[in-house]
Amino acid sequence: MLKYVLVLCLASTQCLAGTPKGECPNLWKMYGLFMRASLICNFPESNAIRKTLSLLKKDCPTSTEVLARRYMTDGFRQFDKDSASKGHPKACGEMFTFMDSVGGQ
Protein backbone atom coordinates (compact mmCIF):
# COMPACT_ATOMS: atom_id res chain seq x y z
CA MET A 1 0.00 0.00 0.00
CA LEU A 2 2.88 2.36 0.73
CA LYS A 3 4.03 2.01 -2.88
CA TYR A 4 0.67 3.36 -4.04
CA VAL A 5 0.92 6.27 -1.63
CA LEU A 6 4.43 6.93 -2.94
CA VAL A 7 3.03 7.16 -6.47
CA LEU A 8 0.41 9.63 -5.23
CA CYS A 9 3.08 11.63 -3.45
CA LEU A 10 5.20 11.80 -6.56
CA ALA A 11 2.24 13.01 -8.57
CA SER A 12 1.54 15.76 -6.06
CA THR A 13 3.31 19.09 -6.15
CA GLN A 14 4.95 18.39 -2.79
CA CYS A 15 7.31 15.74 -4.16
CA LEU A 16 7.38 16.70 -7.82
CA ALA A 17 10.41 18.97 -7.76
CA GLY A 18 13.63 17.07 -8.25
CA THR A 19 11.93 13.69 -8.22
CA PRO A 20 14.50 10.94 -8.70
CA LYS A 21 13.77 8.12 -11.12
CA GLY A 22 13.33 4.60 -9.75
CA GLU A 23 11.67 3.11 -6.70
CA CYS A 24 14.66 3.03 -4.34
CA PRO A 25 15.69 6.66 -4.84
CA ASN A 26 12.05 7.70 -4.36
CA LEU A 27 11.78 5.68 -1.15
CA TRP A 28 15.01 7.23 0.17
CA LYS A 29 13.72 10.71 -0.70
CA MET A 30 10.43 10.00 1.09
CA TYR A 31 12.33 8.68 4.11
CA GLY A 32 14.40 11.87 4.19
CA LEU A 33 11.27 13.99 3.87
CA PHE A 34 9.65 12.15 6.79
CA MET A 35 12.79 12.35 8.93
CA ARG A 36 13.24 16.08 8.33
CA ALA A 37 9.59 16.81 9.09
CA SER A 38 9.79 14.74 12.26
CA LEU A 39 12.87 16.62 13.44
CA ILE A 40 11.74 20.13 12.52
CA CYS A 41 8.09 19.73 13.57
CA ASN A 42 8.90 17.69 16.68
CA PHE A 43 6.69 14.76 15.64
CA PRO A 44 6.92 11.54 17.62
CA GLU A 45 8.25 8.46 15.84
CA SER A 46 5.68 7.54 13.23
CA ASN A 47 4.46 4.45 11.43
CA ALA A 48 5.18 6.24 8.14
CA ILE A 49 8.90 6.29 8.96
CA ARG A 50 8.87 2.67 10.12
CA LYS A 51 6.96 1.48 7.04
CA THR A 52 9.21 3.38 4.65
CA LEU A 53 12.34 2.00 6.31
CA SER A 54 10.87 -1.50 6.20
CA LEU A 55 10.21 -1.15 2.46
CA LEU A 56 13.73 0.16 1.94
CA LYS A 57 15.23 -2.85 3.72
CA LYS A 58 13.03 -5.23 1.75
CA ASP A 59 13.12 -3.69 -1.74
CA CYS A 60 16.48 -1.90 -1.75
CA PRO A 61 18.98 -4.11 0.10
CA THR A 62 21.80 -3.15 -2.26
CA SER A 63 21.43 0.61 -1.82
CA THR A 64 24.74 2.23 -1.06
CA GLU A 65 25.25 4.78 1.68
CA VAL A 66 26.10 7.38 -0.96
CA LEU A 67 22.80 6.79 -2.77
CA ALA A 68 20.84 6.90 0.49
CA ARG A 69 22.49 10.14 1.63
CA ARG A 70 22.00 11.77 -1.76
CA TYR A 71 18.27 11.13 -1.94
CA MET A 72 17.61 11.65 1.77
CA THR A 73 19.24 15.06 1.36
CA ASP A 74 16.78 15.73 -1.48
CA GLY A 75 13.94 14.92 0.92
CA PHE A 76 15.42 17.24 3.55
CA ARG A 77 15.70 20.00 0.95
CA GLN A 78 12.11 19.44 -0.21
CA PHE A 79 10.74 19.88 3.30
CA ASP A 80 12.87 22.98 3.89
CA LYS A 81 11.59 24.44 0.61
CA ASP A 82 7.95 23.70 1.55
CA SER A 83 8.50 25.16 5.01
CA ALA A 84 9.99 28.34 3.55
CA SER A 85 7.23 28.83 0.98
CA LYS A 86 4.21 27.83 3.08
CA GLY A 87 5.42 28.73 6.53
CA HIS A 88 6.42 26.38 9.32
CA PRO A 89 2.96 25.67 10.80
CA LYS A 90 1.29 24.93 7.46
CA ALA A 91 4.16 22.77 6.18
CA CYS A 92 4.16 20.79 9.44
CA GLY A 93 0.39 20.38 9.35
CA GLU A 94 0.41 19.12 5.77
CA MET A 95 3.28 16.77 6.49
CA PHE A 96 1.56 15.41 9.61
CA THR A 97 -1.58 14.67 7.57
CA PHE A 98 0.46 13.02 4.80
CA MET A 99 2.52 10.94 7.22
CA ASP A 100 -0.63 9.90 9.05
CA SER A 101 -2.17 8.67 5.79
CA VAL A 102 0.97 6.70 4.92
CA GLY A 103 1.40 5.30 8.42
CA GLY A 104 -2.23 4.32 8.78
CA GLN A 105 -2.27 2.03 5.75
Secondary structure, DSSP 4 states (H G I P E B T S, - for coil): -HHHHHHHHHHSHHHHTTPPSSHHHHHHHHHHHHHHHHHHHTPPP-HHHHHHHHHHHHH-TT--HHHHHHHHHHHHHHHHHHHHHH-HHHHHHHHHHHHHHHHT-
